[in-house]
């Protein structure tokens, strides 16, 4: 199979020749991996080839004016949305972390006047060339920041104010959501149009979980966010494309809603979060959703040995591979505290043990049997939000899935 065929087969919940492989990493470990493979510091494509990554993203580059001034005396970079970032170093690297939150106390009038990029200021002519360049791979448009209301608004208004906005229907917060979404939506529409069939799926995102449960209530999610998600899914469908959603933390409580609006795959799948254990996800949602992720960036790849990393990857593959519908990927960007040898071992494990057909060794038969266990007889779509959460808790208690230390 080509990478494109492999990705499309897995996203359709069918069995490819091997699991598709994806890659995300912070700057430090990315630089060390390139050095390990003898690549230059800017050779991103070379690293993707070395790791046998099957996915490629495309985008229309911004070519408009600088909308917000940086603050060099404070080391603050400001992007086209007006989000402020400052480099925060830590023991193994650092992050461009969010700061200042310039719209935290903004009025509706101030949000209306806030400079934002115009969809006209992107170079859509570059899209078709990128699609041709990556024609052999699984090509996606969008990213985890589309629409990403909770995080995206939070970077401008703080997370606390954003949650208050959603609960209270604050006019300034809701206007910020509408303005950001309308621009993102139009950029995506024009990108899909410019690709002329060269894109294979749409990637969107909304972080809906903490480590121990939902970030917001199901009712609030359905009232404020799900209608926006539906519009993205419908846009993708109008171009004949499936949609995958990124959602960090304990987010499986929303998966029935994802299925109901036509989402085909879910990304991140952090196994240490509540109700995100791979066996639970495969048993409950396998065949109805494809899975992308599950290899914890806070697990053995960061804190164990290379041997422990391989064992962790093999356990996950044993659970997620049967029947297809699994894409091997870290749950988020690989962190700079991950030893280079562990990450190399992680991707070698995907290539060595991620091939079909799979026959589970006898010593792992229990794990393989778990994935074929019947799902709960009652569909969560027919339940009230309160009943859905009660079912969530009942399953956790009965099956002891997802109760791992955070």
HELIX and SHEET records of a PDB file:
HELIX    1   1 UNK A    3  UNK A   11  1                                   9    
HELIX    2   2 UNK A   27  UNK A   36  1                                  10    
HELIX    3   3 UNK A   44  UNK A   50  1                                   7    
HELIX    4   4 UNK A   72  UNK A   74  5                                   3    
HELIX    5   5 UNK A  108  UNK A  113  1                                   6    
HELIX    6   6 UNK A  119  UNK A  121  5                                   3    
HELIX    7   7 UNK A  125  UNK A  133  1                                   9    
HELIX    8   8 UNK A  149  UNK A  157  1                                   9    
HELIX    9   9 UNK A  159  UNK A  168  1                                  10    
HELIX   10  10 UNK A  171  UNK A  195  1                                  25    
HELIX   11  11 UNK A  218  UNK A  220  1                                   3    
HELIX   12  12 UNK A  221  UNK A  225  3                                   5    
HELIX   13  13 UNK A  226  UNK A  238  1                                  13    
HELIX   14  14 UNK A  252  UNK A  254  5                                   3    
HELIX   15  15 UNK A  255  UNK A  261  1                                   7    
HELIX   16  16 UNK A  278  UNK A  285  1                                   8    
HELIX   17  17 UNK A  300  UNK A  303  1                                   4    
HELIX   18  18 UNK A  306  UNK A  320  1                                  15    
HELIX   19  19 UNK A  340  UNK A  353  1                                  14    
HELIX   20  20 UNK A  362  UNK A  364  5                                   3    
HELIX   21  21 UNK A  365  UNK A  371  1                                   7    
HELIX   22  22 UNK A  380  UNK A  382  5                                   3    
HELIX   23  23 UNK A  385  UNK A  399  1                                  15    
SHEET    1   A 8 UNK A  20  UNK A  21  0                                        
SHEET    2   A 8 UNK A 326  UNK A 330  1                                        
SHEET    3   A 8 UNK A 290  UNK A 295  1                                        
SHEET    4   A 8 UNK A 265  UNK A 268  1                                        
SHEET    5   A 8 UNK A 242  UNK A 247  1                                        
SHEET    6   A 8 UNK A 201  UNK A 205  1                                        
SHEET    7   A 8 UNK A 138  UNK A 147  1                                        
SHEET    8   A 8 UNK A  55  UNK A  57  1                                        
SHEET    1   B 2 UNK A  61  UNK A  62  0                                        
SHEET    2   B 2 UNK A 122  UNK A 123 -1                                        
SHEET    1   C 3 UNK A  76  UNK A  78  0                                        
SHEET    2   C 3 UNK A  84  UNK A  90 -1                                        
SHEET    3   C 3 UNK A  93  UNK A  99 -1                                        
END                                                                             
